[in-house]
Amino acid sequence: MTPARLLRLGALVFALVGGGIIAWLVDKAIRYPEVRASQFGYEAPFWPALIAFVLLCTAVGVYLQLRAARRVDDGEDLYAQRHRRHPSEKYPEEYASDRDDSSAR
């Protein structure tokens, strides 16, 4: 399986899990409509805000995975600029072997 296909599969699984959570929350909202959230003396309906939050988070997660899949399809290396890719300047003795390899190129 290609990395892009795995990312798309991950997006599908993420969407299914998020959809399942939303379906469960909708069921609870229908069964217990009296549940309300209160803070600092104010009250608000609990279920719509929670459902909207889960829906937003699911949509963002699916979007990010599909965007990553598109970038991989375009040939981009998603790990090309990862943190500490180069030998450390603070502790050069830890990465002496890496430095010797890079100077040979």
N, C-alpha and C positions, 0 to 999 in steps of 0.2 A: 504494500500500500504506500502511496506517495504521501509526503508530509501534508500537502494541500488537501488531499482526500481525508486524512486523519483529522485535520482541523475542521473540515466541513462536517465530518461525523461527530466531532466534539460539539460543534454548534447545534447539531440536531439533538444530541443527547441533552445539552444544556436547555434547549427549548422545550423538550419533553418533560424534563424535571421541573422547570419553571411553570409550565402549563399545568402539571399535576399539582403543584403547590397552589396555584391560583384556583384551580377547580376545588381543591379542598377548602380554601378560604371562602370561596363563594358558597359552598355547602354550609359552612359554619355561620356565615353571615345570614343565610336564609333561616337556619335553625335558631340562632340566637341574635335576633336583630336588636335586642335591648342593650347589648354590650356597648359601652361608651368609654372613651378615654377622657381622663380629667387631669389637669395640671394647673397649679396656681389659681384654683377656683374656676377655671373655664372647663367646659365640657364640649366634646366633639364626637361625631360618629367614629367608631374605631375601624370598622371593616373597610370602607372605601379608601382610606389613607394607606392601610396595610396592603390592600390589593394593588393599588397604584404603585406603591414602592416596589413590590415584588415584580410587577409587570415591567417597570422601568429598569430594574436591575437585570432582569432576564433579557430584555431587549438590548441593553448595553453589552452584556456578555456575548450574546449571539452576534451582534454587530462586530465586536472586536475579533472574534474568531473567524468570521467570514472575511473581514478585512485582511487579517493575517494570511488566510488561504489565498486571497487574491494577490497579495504581495509575493508569496512563495511561487505562485504560478507565473508571475512576471520575472522570476529569476533572482529575487532579492534574498540575500542571506540574512535572516532575522537576528542572528547572533553576531553579526559582523562588528557591532559597536558595543558589545557587552562590557560590563564593569570589570576592570583589572585585566584587560586583555593583554596588556604589556607587562613586562617584568616590573616589579615594584622598585621605586627609587628610594624608598625609605629603608627597605631591608634588601639590599642587593645580593647578599650572600645566600638568601633563600632561593633565589632564581638564577644562580650563576650558570647552571646548565642550560637554561633557556637562552640566556644572553650569548653563550658560546655558539649555540645553534643558529641564532639569528645573525651573528656576525659572519657565519660561514656562507650565507646566501648571497 
